[in-house]
Amino acid sequence: MTFIIKTIIQVLLLAMSTIPTATAARQCIEGGFVPPERWVQSYPAHRVIGPLYAVGGADLSVFLITTDAGHILINTGLKDSTAMIQDNIESLGFVLSDIKLLLTMQAHFDHTAALAEIKQITGAQMWATAADARVLADGGASDAHFGDCIELRFDPVQVEKVLADGEVIELGGISLRTHLHPGHTEGSSSYSMTVHENGRDYRVVIANMGTINPGKKLVKEPTYPGVAQDFARTYQAQEAMKVDVWVAAHASQYDRDSKHEPNQQYDPQTFVDPEGFLAAVERLEVIYREQVAAEE
């Protein structure tokens, strides 16, 4: 019996040792973090397609999916972005208080920093993939890449439900499928749905792209174990997706400004760009392969 108890304790200790822990906070950027200009600029809210609307700023994407049973908000911007998001939502004729679910595409501060405030205002539930749920819960402290940088942390967000790869989120007739696309963060996720417009179905993807942050290590002393394999699987999965309309966590990633002008008339064809999606994924995969080769 003593042997069994000791074995159980050893297994538990081993399991605990593999759980990422919060690192000591320090100032990583001399003089503090100064956001790029487009990260703090506003941009008029607009309909992407069907019930999907863009309600974020000039570059940091925030998406609203509307239903008769309440709405889904995906991402925020920086910590002070709540007012801009609310104004954009109201400009479309909707209200912030009708948000029922909060999602994120990646648990980095530039997409999560206002989640806690919006959650408090609306009472909405926060759902996230397991690895990003951990980072949301500690305000970015356990993020494998930026966790020790105090200026890149955010207010912790309680997560009510952990989303599995392939899990379908149902709300008010909307079926939104979760896709685990890790690499950029351990729990990065994309979401897909089918929208029926003008007598045809559009395959819509809110895609978290496999970009590699400066300083991230893939092979030697990797930023987190398995990060290189995560990126490779994400590129492979995204290249196999059937896509008509796509958007991403940054407007620059899906080249919004070449497709849309402020206050232009809605057209479901505006963001139809299957070739562009594949080209963007393949371009990022080339960058990834070059970095792997350089590290090796």
C-alpha positions in Angstrom: 0.0 0.0 0.0 2.9 2.4 0.9 4.4 1.7 -2.5 1.1 2.4 -4.3 0.7 5.7 -2.4 4.3 6.8 -3.2 3.7 5.9 -6.9 0.5 8.0 -7.0 2.3 10.9 -5.4 5.2 10.7 -7.9 2.7 10.6 -10.8 0.9 13.7 -9.5 4.2 15.6 -9.0 5.3 14.7 -12.5 1.9 16.0 -13.9 2.2 19.2 -11.9 5.7 19.8 -13.2 4.4 19.9 -16.8 1.8 22.5 -16.2 3.0 26.0 -17.3 3.3 28.3 -14.4 3.1 32.1 -14.2 6.5 33.7 -14.5 7.8 36.6 -12.5 6.7 39.9 -14.0 9.3 42.3 -15.4 9.4 45.2 -17.7 10.4 43.8 -21.1 10.1 46.9 -23.3 12.2 49.9 -22.3 9.9 52.8 -21.7 6.9 50.6 -21.7 4.7 49.3 -24.6 3.6 51.8 -27.2 1.0 50.3 -29.5 1.2 50.8 -33.3 -0.9 53.7 -34.5 -3.4 51.5 -36.3 -4.0 49.5 -33.1 -5.7 52.5 -31.5 -7.4 53.9 -34.5 -11.2 53.4 -35.0 -12.8 52.0 -38.1 -16.5 52.1 -39.0 -18.4 49.0 -38.1 -19.6 47.0 -41.1 -21.4 43.8 -42.2 -19.0 41.2 -43.4 -21.6 38.7 -44.5 -24.9 37.5 -43.1 -24.9 37.8 -39.3 -21.2 38.5 -39.1 -20.1 42.1 -38.5 -16.7 43.7 -38.0 -16.9 46.0 -34.9 -13.2 46.5 -34.2 -10.6 49.1 -35.1 -8.3 49.9 -37.9 -6.2 46.8 -37.4 -7.3 44.9 -34.3 -10.3 42.8 -35.4 -13.4 42.3 -33.3 -16.3 40.4 -34.7 -20.0 40.3 -33.7 -22.2 37.5 -34.7 -25.9 38.4 -34.2 -28.8 36.2 -33.4 -32.4 36.6 -32.1 -31.2 34.8 -28.9 -28.3 37.2 -28.2 -24.9 37.8 -29.8 -21.4 36.4 -29.9 -18.4 38.7 -29.6 -15.0 37.4 -30.8 -12.0 39.3 -29.5 -11.5 42.8 -28.2 -8.7 45.3 -28.7 -6.5 46.9 -26.1 -7.8 47.6 -22.6 -9.5 50.9 -23.4 -11.3 49.5 -26.5 -14.7 48.8 -24.8 -16.2 52.2 -25.6 -15.1 51.9 -29.3 -16.6 48.4 -29.6 -19.8 49.5 -27.9 -20.1 52.6 -30.2 -19.5 50.4 -33.3 -22.1 47.8 -32.1 -24.7 50.6 -31.5 -24.0 52.1 -34.9 -25.3 48.9 -36.4 -28.5 49.0 -34.4 -27.4 46.4 -31.8 -26.6 46.8 -28.1 -23.7 45.6 -26.1 -25.9 44.1 -23.3 -27.3 41.5 -25.7 -23.9 39.8 -26.0 -24.3 36.3 -24.5 -21.0 34.6 -25.4 -17.4 35.9 -25.5 -14.8 34.1 -27.6 -11.2 34.8 -28.5 -8.9 33.7 -31.3 -5.7 34.0 -29.4 -4.9 34.8 -25.7 -2.6 37.8 -26.4 -3.3 41.2 -24.7 -4.0 43.0 -28.0 -7.1 40.8 -28.5 -8.2 40.1 -24.9 -7.5 43.2 -22.8 -11.1 44.4 -22.7 -12.7 41.0 -22.2 -13.0 41.2 -18.4 -14.7 44.6 -18.6 -17.2 43.6 -21.3 -17.9 40.4 -19.4 -18.7 42.4 -16.3 -20.9 44.8 -18.2 -22.9 42.2 -20.1 -22.8 39.1 -17.9 -21.8 37.1 -20.9 -20.0 33.7 -20.6 -16.4 33.4 -21.7 -15.6 30.2 -23.7 -12.1 29.3 -24.9 -9.9 26.4 -25.8 -8.0 24.7 -22.9 -4.6 26.3 -23.4 -6.0 29.8 -24.0 -8.4 29.4 -21.1 -5.4 29.0 -18.7 -3.8 32.2 -20.1 -7.1 34.1 -19.9 -7.6 33.0 -16.3 -4.2 34.4 -15.1 -4.2 37.5 -17.3 -1.4 36.4 -19.6 1.0 35.4 -16.8 1.4 31.8 -18.1 1.7 32.7 -21.8 4.7 30.8 -23.1 6.1 33.8 -25.1 5.0 37.0 -23.3 4.1 35.8 -19.8 7.0 37.5 -18.0 6.3 40.9 -19.6 4.2 42.9 -17.2 3.2 45.5 -19.8 1.8 42.7 -22.0 -0.6 41.3 -19.4 -4.3 42.0 -19.0 -7.1 41.7 -16.5 -7.9 38.0 -15.8 -11.0 36.5 -17.4 -13.0 33.7 -15.8 -13.7 31.0 -18.4 -17.0 29.1 -18.0 -16.5 26.5 -20.7 -13.5 24.9 -22.4 -14.0 24.4 -26.1 -12.7 21.2 -27.8 -11.4 21.1 -31.4 -14.3 20.6 -33.7 -16.9 21.6 -31.0 -19.9 23.4 -32.4 -21.2 26.5 -30.6 -25.0 26.8 -31.0 -26.9 30.1 -30.3 -30.1 31.4 -31.9 -29.8 29.2 -35.0 -26.1 29.9 -35.5 -23.8 26.9 -35.6 -20.2 28.0 -35.2 -17.5 25.3 -35.4 -14.3 25.6 -33.3 -11.0 24.8 -35.0 -7.9 24.4 -32.8 -5.1 26.1 -34.8 -2.2 26.4 -32.3 1.2 27.8 -32.8 0.7 31.6 -32.5 -0.5 30.7 -29.0 -0.9 27.2 -27.6 -4.7 27.5 -27.8 -5.2 29.7 -30.9 -8.5 29.0 -32.5 -10.5 29.7 -35.7 -14.2 29.5 -36.2 -16.3 28.6 -39.2 -19.9 28.6 -40.2 -22.1 28.5 -43.3 -24.1 31.6 -44.3 -26.9 31.5 -46.8 -27.2 34.7 -48.8 -28.8 35.5 -52.2 -29.7 31.9 -52.8 -26.3 30.4 -52.2 -24.2 29.1 -49.3 -21.0 30.8 -48.3 -18.3 29.0 -46.2 -17.2 31.6 -43.8 -14.0 31.3 -41.7 -12.8 33.6 -38.9 -9.2 32.5 -39.1 -6.4 32.8 -36.6 -3.4 32.9 -38.9 -0.1 31.1 -38.1 2.0 34.2 -37.7 5.3 33.9 -35.7 6.0 36.6 -33.2 9.6 38.1 -33.2 11.7 36.2 -30.8 9.7 33.0 -30.8 11.8 29.8 -31.0 10.6 26.8 -32.8 13.3 24.1 -32.7 16.2 24.9 -30.3 14.9 25.7 -26.8 11.3 26.1 -28.3 9.0 28.7 -26.8 6.9 25.8 -25.7 7.2 22.0 -26.3 5.8 21.0 -29.6 5.4 24.5 -31.0 6.9 23.7 -34.4 4.6 20.7 -34.8 1.6 22.9 -33.8 2.4 25.4 -36.5 2.9 22.6 -39.1 -0.5 21.1 -38.2 -2.2 24.4 -38.4 -0.9 25.2 -41.9 -1.9 21.8 -43.1 -5.4 22.1 -41.5 -6.0 25.6 -42.9 -4.8 24.6 -46.4 -7.4 21.8 -46.4 -10.3 24.1 -45.4 -13.0 25.0 -47.9 -13.3 28.7 -47.7 -15.3 31.4 -49.5 -15.3 34.3 -47.1 -12.5 34.8 -44.5 -11.4 37.4 -42.0 -8.6 37.3 -39.4 -7.5 38.7 -36.1 -5.8 41.6 -37.8 -7.3 43.6 -40.6 -3.9 43.7 -42.3 -3.8 39.9 -42.4 -6.9 39.6 -44.6 -6.1 42.7 -46.5 -9.4 44.4 -45.5 -8.4 47.8 -46.8 -8.1 46.6 -50.4 -11.5 44.9 -50.1 -13.6 47.4 -48.1 -13.8 51.2 -47.8 -15.5 52.9 -44.8 -19.3 53.2 -45.2 -19.4 51.3 -48.5 -22.7 49.6 -49.4 -23.0 46.0 -48.2 -22.4 43.3 -50.7 -22.0 39.6 -49.7 -19.3 39.3 -52.4 -17.0 41.9 -50.7 -14.9 39.4 -48.7 -15.2 36.4 -51.0 -11.5 35.5 -51.4 -10.7 31.7 -51.4 -7.5 32.1 -53.3 -6.3 34.9 -51.0 -6.8 32.7 -48.0 -4.8 29.8 -49.4 -2.1 32.2 -50.5 -1.9 33.8 -47.1 -1.5 30.4 -45.3 1.1 29.3 -47.8 3.1 32.5 -47.4 3.2 32.0 -43.6 4.2 28.4 -44.0 7.2 29.5 -46.2 8.3 31.9 -43.4 7.9 29.1 -40.9 10.0 26.7 -42.9 12.7 29.3 -43.3 12.8 29.9 -39.6 13.0 26.1 -38.8 15.8 25.7 -41.3 17.7 28.7 -39.8 17.3 27.4 -36.2 18.5 23.9 -37.2 
